[in-house]
Amino acid sequence: MVQSPASSPPFTLKAASLAPGSSLPDGYTCKGAGESPEVSWDGVPPGTKSLTLILDDPDAQNGTFTHWIVFNLPPIAGGLARGQPNAKVLANGAQQGDNSAGSRGYYPPCPPIGTTHRYIFRLYAVDMDITQPTADRDSIDWALTGHTIATTEFTTTFKR
């Protein structure tokens, strides 16, 4: 985790009411309702114009699978409520990109039966708004290059 300057509070990220490394509850996965979890953050660094949230499964069989991209989040302490719609633009003005399944919004974790996968939530403090006509992982990674002020992450696991 890249921290803000010493005089600023740390840039932190939380998913639901989970402890780091704990198991993602079924309600956020293919075993339950498949809703997006509540995500909250604090300590947004000075100079941040927008925030970008990405949820990845680095243990997916064919390489990293991106489950969720939310960009142009307002640069304030806050978060996203549970159960975000799969809309292009959310109520707070943030935009959602396409996940690795090719759909917009949150795609619930569903690893192969008997395997445990890690799910890494990463929050990027960005020095600009991202202007992409379509937003998939490649275009978001390109937009973040050279424009990331700080990052923070939160890891959970899930086993089916």
Contact map, one row per residue, 1 for C-alpha under 8 A:
1110000000000000000000000000000000000000000000000000000000000000000000000000000000000000000000000000000000000000000000000000000000000000000000000000001110000000
1111000000000000000000000000000000000000000000000000000000000000000000000000000000000000000000000000000000000000000000000000000000000000000000000000011100000000
1111100001100000000000000000000000000000000000000000000000000000000000000000000000000000000000000000000000000000000000000000000000000000000000000000011100000000
0111111111100000000000000000000000000000001010000000000000000000000000000000000000000000000000000000000000000000000000000000000000000000000000000000010000000000
0011111100000000000000000000000000000000000010000000000000000000000000000000000000000000000000000000000000000000000000000000000000000000000000000000000000000000
0001111110000000000000000000000000000000000000000000000000000000000000000000000000000000000000000000000000000000000000000000000000000000000000000000000000000000
0001111110000000000000000000000000000000000000000000000000000000000000000000000000000000000000000000000000000000000000000000000000000000000000000000000000000000
0001111111000000000000000000000000000000001010000000000000000000000000000000000000000000000000000000000000000000000000000000000000000000000000000000000000000000
0001011111100000000000000000000000000000011000000000000000000000000000000000000000000000000000000000000000000000000000000000000000000000000000000000000000000000
0011000111110000000000000000000000000000011100000000000000000000000000000000000000000000000000000000000000000000000000000000000000000000000000000000000000000000
0011000011111000000000000000000000000000111110000000000000000000000000000000000000000000000000000000000000000000000000000000000000000000000000000000011100000000
0000000001111100000000000000000000000000111000000000000000000000000000000000000000000000000000000000000000000000000000000000000000000000000000000000000110000000
0000000000111110000000000000000000000011110000000000000000000000000000000000000000000000000000000000000000000000000000000110000000000000000000000000000111000000
0000000000011111110000000000000000000011100000000000000000000000000000000000000000000000000000000000000000000000000000000000000000000000000000000000000001000000
0000000000001111110000000000000000001111000000000000000000000000000000000000000000000000000000000000000000000000000000001000000000000000000000000000000001000000
0000000000000111110000000000000000001111000000000000000000000000000000000000000001000000000000000000000000000000000000000000000000000000000000000000000000000000
0000000000000111111000000000000000000000000000000000000000000000000000000000000000000000000000000000000000000000000000000000000000000000000000000000000000000000
0000000000000111111101110000000000000000000000000000000000000000000000000000000000000000000000000000000000000000000000000000000000000000000000000000000000000000
0000000000000000111111000000000000000000000000000000000000000000000000000000000000000000000000000000000000000000000000000000000000000000000000000000000000000000
0000000000000000011111000000000000000000000000000000000000000000000000000000000000000000000000000000000000000000000000000000000000000000000000000000000001110000
0000000000000000001111100000000000000000000000000000000000000000000000000000000000000000000000000000000000000000000000000000000000000000000000000000000001111000
0000000000000000011111110000000000000000000000000000000000000000000000000000000000000000000000000000000000000000000000000000000000000000000000000000000000111000
0000000000000000010011111000000000000000000000000000000000000000000000000000000000000000000000000000000000000000000000000000000000000000000000000000000000011110
0000000000000000010001111101100000000000000000000000000000000000000000000000000000000000000000000000000000000000000000000000000000000000000000000000000000011100
0000000000000000000000111111100000000000000000000000000000000000000000000000000000000000000000000000000000000000000000000000000000000000000000000000000000000100
0000000000000000000000011111111111000000000000000000000000000000000000000000000000000000000000000000000000000000000000000000000000000000000000000000000000000000
0000000000000000000000001111111111100000000000000000000000000000000000000000000000000000000000000000000000000000000000000000000000000000000000000000000000000000
0000000000000000000000011111110111111000000000000000000000000000000000000000000000000000000000000000000000011000000000000000000000000000000000000000000000000000
0000000000000000000000011111111111100000000000000000000000000000000000000000000000000000000000000000000000011100000000000000000000000000000000000000000000000000
0000000000000000000000000111111111000000000000000000000000000000000000000000000000000000000000000000000000011100000000000000000000000000000000000000000000000000
0000000000000000000000000110111111000000000000000000000000000000000000000000000000000000000000000000000000000100000000000000000000000000000000000000000000000001
0000000000000000000000000111111111000000000000000000000000000000000000000000000000000000000000000000000000000000000000000000000000000000000000000000000000000000
0000000000000000000000000111111111100000000000000000000000000000000000000000000000000000000000000000000000000000000000000000000000000000000000000000000000000000
0000000000000000000000000111111111110000000000000000000000000000000000000000000000000000000000000000000000111000000000000000000000000000000000000000000000000000
0000000000000000000000000011100011111000000000000000000000000000000000000000000001110000000000000000000001010000000000000000000000000000000000000000000000000000
0000000000000000000000000001000001111100000000000000000000000000000000000000000001110000000000000000000001110000000000000000000000000000000000000000000000000000
0000000000000011000000000001000000111110000000000000000000000000000000000000000011100000000000000000000000000000000000000000000000000000000000000000000000000000
0000000000000011000000000000000000011111000000000000000000000000000000000000001111100000000000000000000000000000000000000000000000000000000000000000000000000000
0000000000001111000000000000000000001111100000000000000000000000000000000000001111000000000000000000000000000000000000000000000000000000000000000000000000000000
0000000000001111000000000000000000000111110000000000000000000000000000000000111100000000000000000000000000000000000000000000000000000000000000000000000000000000
0000000000111100000000000000000000000011111100000000000000000000000000000000111000000000000000000000000000000000000000000000000000000000000000000000000000000000
0000000011111000000000000000000000000001111100000000000000000000000000000001110000000000000000000000000000000000000000000000000000000000000000000000000000000000
0001000111110000000000000000000000000000111110000000000000000000000000000000100000000000000000000000000000000000000000000000000000000000000000000000000000000000
0000000001100000000000000000000000000000111111010000000000000000000000000011100000000000000000000000000000000000000000000000100000000000000000000000000000000000
0001100100100000000000000000000000000000001111110000000000000000000000000000000000000000000000000000000000000000000000000000100000000000000000000000110000000000
0000000000000000000000000000000000000000000111110000000000000000000000000000000000000000000000000000000000000000000000000000000000000000000000000000000000000000
0000000000000000000000000000000000000000000011111000000000000000000000000000000000000000000000000000000000000000000000000000001000000000000000000000100000000000
0000000000000000000000000000000000000000000111111110000000000000000000000010000000000000000000000000000000000000000000000000111100000000000000000000100000000000
0000000000000000000000000000000000000000000000111110000000000000000000000110000000000000000000000000000000000000000000000000111110000000000000000000000000000000
0000000000000000000000000000000000000000000000011111000000000000000000111110000000000000000000000000000000000000000000000000111110000000000000000000000000000000
0000000000000000000000000000000000000000000000011111100000000000000000111110000000000000000000000000000000000000000000000011110000000000000000000000000000000000
0000000000000000000000000000000000000000000000000111110000000000000011111000000000000000000000000000000000000000000000000011110000000000000000000000000000000000
0000000000000000000000000000000000000000000000000011111000000000000111100000000000000000000000000000000000000000000000001111000000000000000000000000000000000000
0000000000000000000000000000000000000000000000000001111100000000011111000000000000000000000000000000000000000000000000011110000000000000000000000000000000000000
0000000000000000000000000000000000000000000000000000111110000000011110000000000000000000000000000000000000000000000000111100000000000000000000000000000000000000
0000000000000000000000000000000000000000000000000000011111000001111100000000000000000000000000000000000000000000000000111000000000000000000000000000000000000000
0000000000000000000000000000000000000000000000000000001111110001111000000000000000000000000000000000000000000000000011110000000000000000000000000000000000000000
0000000000000000000000000000000000000000000000000000000111110011100000000000000000000000000000000000000000000000000011110000000000000000000000000000000000000000
0000000000000000000000000000000000000000000000000000000011111011000000000000000000000000000000000000000000000000000011000000000000000000000000000000000000000000
0000000000000000000000000000000000000000000000000000000011111111100000000000000000000000000000000000000000000010000010000000000000000000000000000000000000000000
0000000000000000000000000000000000000000000000000000000000111110000000000000000000000000000000000000000000000000000000000000000000000000000000000000000000000000
0000000000000000000000000000000000000000000000000000000000011111100000000000000000000000000000000000000000000000000000000000000000000000000000000000000000000000
0000000000000000000000000000000000000000000000000000000001111111100000000000000000000000000000000000000000000000000000000000000000000000000000000000000000000000
0000000000000000000000000000000000000000000000000000000111110111110000000000000000000000000000000000000000000000000000000000000000000000000000000000000000000000
0000000000000000000000000000000000000000000000000000000111010111111000000000000000000000000000000011000000000000000000000000000000000000000000000000000000000000
0000000000000000000000000000000000000000000000000000011110000001111110000000000000000000000000000011000000000000000000000000000000000000100000000000000000000000
0000000000000000000000000000000000000000000000000000011110000000111110000000000000000000000000000011100011111000000000000000000000000000000000000000000000000000
0000000000000000000000000000000000000000000000000000111100000000011111000000000000000000000000011110000011100000000000000000000000000000000000000000000000000000
0000000000000000000000000000000000000000000000000001111000000000011111100000000000000000000000011110000011000000000000000000000000000001100000000000000000000000
0000000000000000000000000000000000000000000000000001110000000000000111111000000000000000000001111000000010000000000000000000000000000000000000000000000000000000
0000000000000000000000000000000000000000000000000111100000000000000011111000000000000000000001111000000000000000000000000000000001000000000000000000000000000000
0000000000000000000000000000000000000000000000000111000000000000000001111100000000000000000011100000000000000000000000000000000011000000000000000000000000000000
0000000000000000000000000000000000000000000000000111000000000000000001111110000000000000000111100000000000000000000000000000000000000000000000000000000000000000
0000000000000000000000000000000000000000000000001110000000000000000000011111000000000000000111000000000000000000000000000000000000000000000000000000000000000000
0000000000000000000000000000000000000000000100011110000000000000000000001111100000000000000000000000000000000000000000000000100000000000000000000000000000000000
0000000000000000000000000000000000000000010100000000000000000000000000000111110000000000000000000000000000000000000000000000000000000000000000000000000000000000
0000000000000000000000000000000000000001111100000000000000000000000000000011111000000000000000000000000000000000000000000000000000000000000000000000000000000000
0000000000000000000000000000000000000001110000000000000000000000000000000001111100000000000000000000000000000000000000000000000000000000000000000000000000000000
0000000000000000000000000000000000000111100000000000000000000000000000000000111110000000000000000000000000000000000000000000000000000000000000000000000000000000
0000000000000000000000000000000000000111000000000000000000000000000000000000011111010000000000000000000000000000000000000000000000000000000000000000000000000000
0000000000000000000000000000000000001110000000000000000000000000000000000000001111110000000000000000000000000000000000000000000000000000000000000000000000000000
0000000000000001000000000000000000111110000000000000000000000000000000000000000111110000000000000000000000000000000000000000000000000000000000000000000000000000
0000000000000000000000000000000000111100000000000000000000000000000000000000000011111000000000000000000000000000000000000000000000000000000000000000000000000000
0000000000000000000000000000000000110000000000000000000000000000000000000000000111111100010000000000000001000000000000000000000000000000000000000000000000000000
0000000000000000000000000000000000000000000000000000000000000000000000000000000000111110010000000000000010000000000000000000000000000000000000000000000000000000
0000000000000000000000000000000000000000000000000000000000000000000000000000000000011111000000010000000111000000000000000000000000000000000000000000000000000000
0000000000000000000000000000000000000000000000000000000000000000000000000000000000001111110000110000000110000000000000000000000000000000000000000000000000000000
0000000000000000000000000000000000000000000000000000000000000000000000000000000000000111110000111000000110000000000000000000000000000000000000000000000000000000
0000000000000000000000000000000000000000000000000000000000000000000000000000000000000011111011110000000000000000000000000000000000000000000000000000000000000000
0000000000000000000000000000000000000000000000000000000000000000000000000000000000011011111111110000000000000000000000000000000000000000000000000000000000000000
0000000000000000000000000000000000000000000000000000000000000000000000000000000000000000111111000000000000000000000000000000000000000000000000000000000000000000
0000000000000000000000000000000000000000000000000000000000000000000000001100000000000000011111000000000000000000000000000000000000000000000000000000000000000000
0000000000000000000000000000000000000000000000000000000000000000000000011100000000000000111111100000000000000000000000000000000000000000000000000000000000000000
0000000000000000000000000000000000000000000000000000000000000000000001111100000000000000111111110000000000000000000000000000000000000000000000000000000000000000
0000000000000000000000000000000000000000000000000000000000000000000001111000000000000011110011111000000000000000000000000000000000000000000000000000000000000000
0000000000000000000000000000000000000000000000000000000000000000000111100000000000000111110001111100000110000000000000000000000000000010000000000000000000000000
0000000000000000000000000000000000000000000000000000000000000000000111100000000000000001000000111110000110000000000000000000000000000111100000000000000000000000
0000000000000000000000000000000000000000000000000000000000000000000110000000000000000000000000011111111110000000000000000000000000000011100000000000000000000000
0000000000000000000000000000000000000000000000000000000000000000111110000000000000000000000000001111111111100000000000000000000000000001100000000000000000000000
0000000000000000000000000000000000000000000000000000000000000000111000000000000000000000000000000111111000000000000000000000000000000001100000000000000000000000
0000000000000000000000000000000000000000000000000000000000000000001000000000000000000000000000000111111000100000000000000000000000000000000000000000000000000000
0000000000000000000000000000000000000000000000000000000000000000000000000000000000000000000000000111111100000000000000000000000000000000000000000000000000000000
0000000000000000000000000000000000000000000000000000000000000000000000000000000000000000000000000111111110100000000000000000000000000000000000000000000000000000
0000000000000000000000000000000000000000000000000000000000000000000000000000000000000111000000011110011111000000000000000000000000000000000000000000000000000000
0000000000000000000000000000000000000000000000000000000000000000001111000000000000001111000000011110001111100000000000000000000000000000000000000000000000000000
0000000000000000000000000000000000110000000000000000000000000000001110000000000000010100000000000010000111110000000000000000000000000000000000000000000000000000
0000000000000000000000000000000001010000000000000000000000000000001100000000000000000000000000000010101011111000000000000000000000000000000000000000000000000000
0000000000000000000000000001110001110000000000000000000000000000001000000000000000000000000000000000000001111100000000000000000000000000000000000000000000000000
0000000000000000000000000001110001000000000000000000000000000000001000000000000000000000000000000000000000111110000000000000000000000000000000000000000000000100
0000000000000000000000000000111000000000000000000000000000000000000000000000000000000000000000000000000000011111000000000000000000000000000000000000000000000001
0000000000000000000000000000000000000000000000000000000000010000000000000000000000000000000000000000000000001111101110000000000000000000000000000000000000000111
0000000000000000000000000000000000000000000000000000000000000000000000000000000000000000000000000000000000000111111000000000000000000000000000000000000000000001
0000000000000000000000000000000000000000000000000000000000000000000000000000000000000000000000000000000000000011111000000000000000000000000000000000000000000011
0000000000000000000000000000000000000000000000000000000000000000000000000000000000000000000000000000000000000001111100000000000000000000000000000000000000000011
0000000000000000000000000000000000000000000000000000000000000000000000000000000000000000000000000000000000000011111110000000000000000000000000000000000000000011
0000000000000000000000000000000000000000000000000000000000000000000000000000000000000000000000000000000000000010011111000000000000000000000000000000000000001111
0000000000000000000000000000000000000000000000000000000011110000000000000000000000000000000000000000000000000010001111100000000000000000000000000000000000001110
0000000000000000000000000000000000000000000000000000000011100000000000000000000000000000000000000000000000000000000111110000000000000000000000000000000000111100
0000000000000000000000000000000000000000000000000000001111000000000000000000000000000000000000000000000000000000000011111000000000000000000000000000000000111100
0000000000000000000000000000000000000000000000000000011111000000000000000000000000000000000000000000000000000000000001111100000000000000000000000000000011110000
0000000000000010000000000000000000000000000000000000111100000000000000000000000000000000000000000000000000000000000000111110000000000000000000000000000011100000
0000000000001000000000000000000000000000000000000000111000000000000000000000000000000000000000000000000000000000000000011111000000000000000000000000001111000000
0000000000001000000000000000000000000000000000000011110000000000000000000000000000000000000000000000000000000000000000001111100000000000000000000000001110000000
0000000000000000000000000000000000000000000000000011100000000000000000000000000000000000000000000000000000000000000000000111110000000000000000000001111100000000
0000000000000000000000000000000000000000000110011111000000000000000000000010000000000000000000000000000000000000000000000011111000000000000000000001111000000000
0000000000000000000000000000000000000000000000011111000000000000000000000000000000000000000000000000000000000000000000000001111110000000000000010011110000000000
0000000000000000000000000000000000000000000000111100000000000000000000000000000000000000000000000000000000000000000000000000111110000000000000000011100000000000
0000000000000000000000000000000000000000000000011100000000000000000000000000000000000000000000000000000000000000000000000000011111000000000000000010000000000000
0000000000000000000000000000000000000000000000001100000000000000000000010000000000000000000000000000000000000000000000000000011111100000000000000000000000000000
0000000000000000000000000000000000000000000000000000000000000000000000110000000000000000000000000000000000000000000000000000000111110000000100100000000000000000
0000000000000000000000000000000000000000000000000000000000000000000000000000000000000000000000000000000000000000000000000000000011111000000000000000000000000000
0000000000000000000000000000000000000000000000000000000000000000000000000000000000000000000000000000000000000000000000000000000001111110001000000000000000000000
0000000000000000000000000000000000000000000000000000000000000000000000000000000000000000000000000000000000000000000000000000000000111110000000000000000000000000
0000000000000000000000000000000000000000000000000000000000000000000000000000000000000000000000001000000000000000000000000000000000011111001000000000000000000000
0000000000000000000000000000000000000000000000000000000000000000000000000000000000000000000000011100000000000000000000000000000000011111111100000000000000000000
0000000000000000000000000000000000000000000000000000000000000000000010000000000000000000000000001111000000000000000000000000000000000111111100000000000000000000
0000000000000000000000000000000000000000000000000000000000000000010010000000000000000000000000001111000000000000000000000000000000000011111110000000000000000000
0000000000000000000000000000000000000000000000000000000000000000000000000000000000000000000000000000000000000000000000000000000000000011111111000000000000000000
0000000000000000000000000000000000000000000000000000000000000000000000000000000000000000000000000000000000000000000000000000000000010111111111100000000000000000
0000000000000000000000000000000000000000000000000000000000000000000000000000000000000000000000000000000000000000000000000000000001000011111111110000000000000000
0000000000000000000000000000000000000000000000000000000000000000000000000000000000000000000000000000000000000000000000000000000000000000111111111000000000000000
0000000000000000000000000000000000000000000000000000000000000000000000000000000000000000000000000000000000000000000000000000000000000000011111111000000000000000
0000000000000000000000000000000000000000000000000000000000000000000000000000000000000000000000000000000000000000000000000000000001000000001111111110000000000000
0000000000000000000000000000000000000000000000000000000000000000000000000000000000000000000000000000000000000000000000000000010000000000000111111111000000000000
0000000000000000000000000000000000000000000000000000000000000000000000000000000000000000000000000000000000000000000000000000000000000000000011111111000000000000
0000000000000000000000000000000000000000000000000000000000000000000000000000000000000000000000000000000000000000000000000000000000000000000000111111000000000000
0000000000000000000000000000000000000000000000000000000000000000000000000000000000000000000000000000000000000000000000000000011100000000000000111111100000000000
0000000000000000000000000000000000000000000000000000000000000000000000000000000000000000000000000000000000000000000000000001111000000000000000011111111000000000
0000000000000000000000000000000000000000000010110000000000000000000000000000000000000000000000000000000000000000000000000001111000000000000000000011111000000000
0111000000100000000000000000000000000000000010000000000000000000000000000000000000000000000000000000000000000000000000000001110000000000000000000001111100000000
1110000000100000000000000000000000000000000000000000000000000000000000000000000000000000000000000000000000000000000000000111100000000000000000000001111110000000
1110000000111000000000000000000000000000000000000000000000000000000000000000000000000000000000000000000000000000000000000111000000000000000000000000011111000000
1000000000011000000000000000000000000000000000000000000000000000000000000000000000000000000000000000000000000000000000011110000000000000000000000000001111100000
0000000000001110000110000000000000000000000000000000000000000000000000000000000000000000000000000000000000000000000000011100000000000000000000000000000111110000
0000000000000000000111000000000000000000000000000000000000000000000000000000000000000000000000000000000000000000000001111000000000000000000000000000000011111000
0000000000000000000111110000000000000000000000000000000000000000000000000000000000000000000000000000000000000000000001110000000000000000000000000000000001111100
0000000000000000000011110000000000000000000000000000000000000000000000000000000000000000000000000000000000000000000111100000000000000000000000000000000000111110
0000000000000000000000111000000000000000000000000000000000000000000000000000000000000000000000000000000000001010000111100000000000000000000000000000000000011111
0000000000000000000000100000000000000000000000000000000000000000000000000000000000000000000000000000000000000010111110000000000000000000000000000000000000001111
0000000000000000000000000000001000000000000000000000000000000000000000000000000000000000000000000000000000000111111100000000000000000000000000000000000000000111
